[in-house]
């Protein structure tokens, strides 16, 4: 199918035509540059679409195997890896982190539980001494920095978006409990990506050619952008000294002027590169019972369980809006439902999104390179999700999940 400016490829199963219509309209009406959307439903791939431009400078098209950096959508894939480690008995969510990582107990952190850390309640949203890219690349040096960090608030009383740090803390915990001592990116590759044949990397290898990678187009910030997100959030991200800006220091390390994205470099909270197909497949396996990976029912129930709110509620100390997190995932706020109550996933800066809806056995993935400014989700993804739910007979879903 060809729109006025873009070619749309792929397929939708009979009954899901509304998703294709929404995907086409994203190019016609919502300034889509290049994108892909994939949906698994009850273990079956029912939508697999891609189209538009992979590289705006050259005009090269988005291909079936095009991959793109998905920023914080990576957190969801990292959280799935940690959930699999939990399923295999490597840790318990209610144990203190220091049980497995004694050095973590410094600076009053001895009682922080894994559940609190993964819910962004630990007060460890930024590094006081994160100096350069080399520290992040050296996991032993990074572990020392992580352990020395002092919480910004009493853990468990508040929460705030751990934009970059969460994945590093998860990764060091995993290195401590995994019998093979693997990094989070390696564990994801070995235990999830390889068994499911996923094109998604938390540590992008050298041998991926630039021709498979979509180049990002940054959004323009004007009046319309100011209206696309809550004012508190906008003011937070615009202030160079704010907690929000401090929480994102280091994200620039994911980009490489010559290689598009940095290779052999692991940022589990924001450096994942892959396809919508891979994201949807991974979430789809968990949503449909996790059989392919041998996920225990106890872990699946933990993922679906209602989030445990911090003492002072859901006001995010970093993003200055209400947010809700659990076990490394973004969850719906009680007064702003999204999908079923058990939905868990993660959006990324610019509009990418991945999630599982266990009630309907849905795995959803959407990636793009023409970045938007909306928060918490993007109108293009919202349109696709609305069409998806309509296609399975679920109507009137409020698509503002955080």
Helices and strands as residue ranges (DSSP letters): E 8-12, H 17-29, E 34-41, E 44-55, E 60-61, E 68-69, H 73-87, G 97-99, G 102-108, H 114-118, H 133-137, H 139-148, H 165-177, H 184-188, I 189-193, H 194-196, E 200-201, G 210-212, H 223-226, H 231-238, H 243-247, G 251-254, E 255-256, E 260-261, E 273-274, H 276-287, G 291-293, H 297-304, E 325-326, E 329-330, E 344-347, E 353-357, E 362-368, H 379-391
